[in-house]
Amino acid sequence: MLMLILELPETETIKDKRRVLSGIKSRLQRKFHLSCAEVDLQDSLGFAEIGAALVSNSRTFGEKVLNEAVLFVENSFPVNIHEVQIHSELYQ
């Protein structure tokens, strides 16, 4: 599971925020096959919290994909990442 708190410095309206977040979520879904949603900070114009999840039979692979997704967001969108949390669980 991945949690990102993002600063959106270039958004001036809620429409701008939705456009940026929609782009991030759709690209993460297509490129990394993640399930994504805006999970908090919906009332904030300058910040957003995105949650993403991936199911894999390998913890190493799952964490690698999530770390690549963080780098992708950081390098591909006009956002500043304030916090990143990656959590994985193993069920046997």
C-alpha positions as MATLAB code, in Angstrom:
seq = 'MLMLILELPETETIKDKRRVLSGIKSRLQRKFHLSCAEVDLQDSLGFAEIGAALVSNSRTFGEKVLNEAVLFVENSFPVNIHEVQIHSELYQ';
ca = [
       0.000    0.000    0.000;
       1.244    3.479   -0.869;
       0.209    6.783    0.689;
       1.394   10.077   -0.820;
       0.826   13.559    0.557;
       1.330   15.981   -2.287;
       1.638   19.746   -2.451;
       0.060   21.155   -5.587;
       1.767   24.568   -5.983;
       0.345   25.359   -9.421;
      -3.332   24.769   -8.615;
      -5.474   27.863   -8.253;
      -8.915   26.292   -8.473;
     -10.544   23.025   -7.468;
     -10.827   22.261  -11.182;
      -7.021   22.536  -11.516;
      -6.593   20.203   -8.553;
      -8.984   17.626  -10.020;
      -7.189   17.774  -13.372;
      -3.760   17.161  -11.820;
      -4.981   14.382   -9.514;
      -6.953   12.713  -12.276;
      -3.822   12.633  -14.413;
      -1.721   11.179  -11.613;
      -4.268    8.498  -10.745;
      -4.890    7.421  -14.337;
      -1.178    7.258  -15.176;
      -0.444    5.208  -12.029;
      -3.271    2.848  -12.925;
      -2.098    2.403  -16.521;
       1.668    2.307  -15.995;
       1.913    0.397  -12.702;
      -1.491   -1.375  -12.496;
      -2.242    0.265   -9.130;
      -5.657    0.899   -7.641;
      -5.679    4.619   -6.751;
      -7.912    7.119   -4.985;
      -7.768   10.527   -3.345;
      -8.218    9.499    0.282;
      -7.897   12.728    2.295;
      -7.389   16.494    2.121;
     -10.245   16.910   -0.347;
     -11.070   20.309    1.205;
      -7.530   21.607    0.707;
      -6.754   23.394   -2.539;
      -2.959   23.137   -2.243;
      -2.579   19.615   -0.852;
      -3.857   16.123   -1.630;
      -3.443   12.647   -0.226;
      -3.439    9.745   -2.653;
      -3.641    6.111   -1.666;
      -2.622    3.297   -4.001;
      -2.562   -0.461   -3.658;
      -0.995   -3.392   -5.432;
      -1.433   -7.121   -4.878;
       1.545   -9.331   -5.633;
       2.890  -12.721   -4.636;
       6.305  -11.127   -3.980;
       6.944   -8.490   -1.312;
      10.171   -7.437   -3.050;
       8.428   -6.934   -6.387;
       5.511   -5.061   -4.807;
       7.747   -2.637   -2.915;
       9.887   -2.110   -6.029;
       6.807   -1.174   -8.082;
       5.561    1.218   -5.385;
       8.968    2.921   -5.135;
       9.047    3.294   -8.922;
       5.569    4.833   -8.785;
       6.779    7.432   -6.256;
       9.698    8.394   -8.505;
       7.353    8.562  -11.484;
       4.996   10.993   -9.711;
       7.907   13.097   -8.488;
       9.458   13.397  -11.963;
       6.346   13.588  -14.145;
       3.926   15.989  -12.440;
       4.036   19.556  -11.066;
       3.826   18.429   -7.427;
       6.029   18.372   -4.347;
       5.920   15.166   -2.335;
       5.650   15.926    1.379;
       5.276   12.419    2.743;
       5.545    8.875    1.445;
       4.451    5.741    3.274;
       4.888    2.272    1.834;
       3.382   -0.592    3.755;
       3.388   -4.224    2.772;
       1.931   -7.302    4.392;
       2.579  -10.950    3.808;
      -0.245  -13.447    4.254;
       0.493  -17.113    4.517;
];
